[in-house]
């Protein structure tokens, strides 16, 4: 069996720290002048969701439903879990977690950091991480897309108020005193 595929950290933090809620760059701005602009509509987060659906981009969490629950429901329906999942995705009874990032069950609860100053100099989008992952004081100065009337995603459900404080536990393994340690629940040497 092949090893598990890992989600890239850029997409992970862009999604879960809700940075996409403030993104004003459009796909059209990034396209070649020779590209067919009608094929590239929506918000930049939409392209991540589409890539996840097509299997190009691993994500965590993958689905808005616990995989153990899916296996049980498939057994009750007399189907194998793969066929049941495909059928449910087509029907819409199971959705990808990235389509509903502000849903209370579709985000990480624990974050383990090893030798990185993620909540400080190493993390891009530090203020978004403070607000949306930790739910603490932050310095976000801009307005989100809803407040500024920007282009909202086509593939992602929009909620006027983004979910704050998504993480329940932050554990840092670090021998240095970094700013990440200041925000961690547990610090291990």
Secondary structure as the mmCIF struct_conf table of DSSP 4:
data_model
#
loop_
_struct_conf.conf_type_id
_struct_conf.id
_struct_conf.beg_label_comp_id
_struct_conf.beg_label_asym_id
_struct_conf.beg_label_seq_id
_struct_conf.end_label_comp_id
_struct_conf.end_label_asym_id
_struct_conf.end_label_seq_id
HELX_LH_PP_P HELX_LH_PP_P1 UNK A 2 UNK A 5
HELX_RH_AL_P HELX_RH_AL_P1 UNK A 9 UNK A 16
TURN_TY1_P TURN_TY1_P1 UNK A 17 UNK A 18
HELX_RH_3T_P HELX_RH_3T_P1 UNK A 19 UNK A 22
HELX_RH_AL_P HELX_RH_AL_P2 UNK A 27 UNK A 30
BEND BEND1 UNK A 31 UNK A 31
TURN_TY1_P TURN_TY1_P2 UNK A 33 UNK A 34
BEND BEND2 UNK A 35 UNK A 35
HELX_RH_3T_P HELX_RH_3T_P2 UNK A 37 UNK A 39
BEND BEND3 UNK A 40 UNK A 40
BEND BEND4 UNK A 42 UNK A 42
HELX_RH_AL_P HELX_RH_AL_P3 UNK A 44 UNK A 53
TURN_TY1_P TURN_TY1_P3 UNK A 54 UNK A 55
BEND BEND5 UNK A 56 UNK A 57
BEND BEND6 UNK A 60 UNK A 61
STRN STRN1 UNK A 63 UNK A 63
BEND BEND7 UNK A 64 UNK A 65
HELX_RH_AL_P HELX_RH_AL_P4 UNK A 67 UNK A 76
TURN_TY1_P TURN_TY1_P4 UNK A 77 UNK A 78
BEND BEND8 UNK A 79 UNK A 79
HELX_RH_AL_P HELX_RH_AL_P5 UNK A 81 UNK A 91
TURN_TY1_P TURN_TY1_P5 UNK A 92 UNK A 92
BEND BEND9 UNK A 93 UNK A 94
STRN STRN2 UNK A 96 UNK A 96
HELX_RH_3T_P HELX_RH_3T_P3 UNK A 97 UNK A 100
TURN_TY1_P TURN_TY1_P6 UNK A 101 UNK A 102
BEND BEND10 UNK A 103 UNK A 103
TURN_TY1_P TURN_TY1_P7 UNK A 104 UNK A 105
BEND BEND11 UNK A 106 UNK A 107
BEND BEND12 UNK A 109 UNK A 109
STRN STRN3 UNK A 110 UNK A 114
BEND BEND13 UNK A 115 UNK A 115
HELX_RH_PI_P HELX_RH_PI_P1 UNK A 118 UNK A 122
TURN_TY1_P TURN_TY1_P8 UNK A 124 UNK A 125
HELX_RH_AL_P HELX_RH_AL_P6 UNK A 126 UNK A 128
HELX_RH_PI_P HELX_RH_PI_P2 UNK A 129 UNK A 134
BEND BEND14 UNK A 136 UNK A 136
BEND BEND15 UNK A 142 UNK A 142
HELX_LH_PP_P HELX_LH_PP_P2 UNK A 143 UNK A 144
HELX_RH_AL_P HELX_RH_AL_P7 UNK A 145 UNK A 148
TURN_TY1_P TURN_TY1_P9 UNK A 149 UNK A 149
HELX_LH_PP_P HELX_LH_PP_P3 UNK A 151 UNK A 153
BEND BEND16 UNK A 154 UNK A 156
BEND BEND17 UNK A 160 UNK A 161
BEND BEND18 UNK A 168 UNK A 168
STRN STRN4 UNK A 169 UNK A 173
BEND BEND19 UNK A 175 UNK A 176
HELX_RH_AL_P HELX_RH_AL_P8 UNK A 179 UNK A 183
BEND BEND20 UNK A 185 UNK A 185
STRN STRN5 UNK A 186 UNK A 188
#
